[in-house]
């Protein structure tokens, strides 16, 4: 099965620095994106930029199953970072950030394939469902990020 490319864009009040701080704090994902991230564990620290950092995720969407996968930071640029996913999900995720006035724009491009045998078999039929599930999860993330930014600003 060929990988699919899923793109999400969040536009939130705040600065890129604030958004990067929240998204870069992997262990806090369960606090503000807990509808999706059930557990997060840092397996390996990266270098001073974060390259080489490996994080284990137990996540879910709206569908009645969970996924276990790892993300490794493979590159860090001035405007974002790239992770390689392995496990139940295989692929690459690229976060990029830009400031537009008082709005921070976070864009995520997820080139992904499913690895569980039943998912691989059913993927040709179920991709529309998987895409809807991804959109649901990303919408929960944007909502949670907005709340977390307000919480962090208020101390």
N, C-alpha and C positions, 0 to 999 in steps of 0.2 A: 504494500500500500504506500502510495506517495505521501510525503509530508504535506500538511496544509499550512497555509500562512494566515494567521489571525492577527488583526491589527486593532488596538484599542488606543483611544486618546482621552486623557483626563485633563480638564481645565479647571483648576482650583484657585481660589483666592490665596495669594501668598507668594513666597519666593521659591526659586528653584532650590536654593540652599535648604530651606525648610523641608521641601518635598524629598530631596535626596537624603537628608538626615532621617526622615521617617522610613522611607523605603530601604535604606541601608541598614536599618536596625532590625535584622532578620528575627531575632528572638522576640521582638515585640509584635510580630505579625499576628500572633494568636490573640493579642489584646485588642487590636483595632480592626483586624480582618478575620476574626474568629469564626465567622460563618463559613469560611473557606479553609483556613489553616488550622487544623486540629492540633498539630504539634510541629515544632521546629527545633532542630538540634544542630549546633555548629560542630562539624566533624573535623575541620581543619581550618586554621587561620591562614589567611593569605599574606602576601607581602605588604609593604607600607601603603600601597594603593588598593589592596584587596584582591589582587590577582592571585589565583590559587585557592581562594577561600572555597570551602565545600560545606554545603548546608543540606541536611536531610529534612524533607518535608513529608508530612502526612496531611493530605488535603482532600477536599470533597467539593462537589458542586451541588446543584439542585437534584441531580440524579441519585438514586439510592446505592451508591458505591463510593469507596474511597480509593485514593491513589497514594502510592509511596514512591517517592522519587528524590533524586539528589540534583542540586544545582551547583555547578562550579563556575566561579567567575574566571573567564578566560581572557578578558581584556577590559581595560578601563580607559575611557577617553575623557576629554574635558567636558563633554556634554552628555555623558552616560556610561553605561557598562553593558557587557555581553556575558550571558551565562550559557553553559552547555548543560542540558538536562539529560539524565539517564535514569532508568528504572521503568516504572509503569508508563512514563512519558519520555520520549526521546526527541531531542531536537535542540534548538537554540532560541534564546530569548534576548532581545535587544531593547533596553530602556534608553530613551534619549529625552533630554530636558531642554526647555527654552523658556525664557521670560518674555511675556508680552504685556507690558504695562504692569498692573498689579496682579496679573494672573500668571501662575506657573503652569506650563503645558508639559505633561508627562505622556510620552508616546511609547507604547509597547508593541513590538512586532515579534510574534511567537510563531516560529516555524517548527511544527510539532507533528509527531506521529504517536500512535498508541502502541503499547507493547504487550499488554495482556492478551493471551491467545484468543479469548472470546471477543475482545474488543477488535482485534485485528481481523477476525473472521467477519464480524458484523459491520466493520467500519464503512464499507462502501454504501451500506444502507443507512447507517446511523450517523454519518457525518453531520447532517443538518441538526440532529439532536445534540451531538457533541459541541457543535458551534454555539447553539443556543445555551448550552450548559456553561461554556466558556464566557459568553456575554453576561450571563447571570452572575458568575463569579467575579468578573471584572467590575460590574456595576456595584457589587457589595464592596469591592476594594475602593472604588472612588468615594462611595458614601462614608466608609470607615476612615479614609484618608482625610476627608473634610472634617470629620469629628475629631480626629487625632490632632490635626493642626490647631484647631480651636483649643483643645485640651492643653497642648504643650505651650501655647501662647499665654494661657491664663495661669500657668505656673503649676 
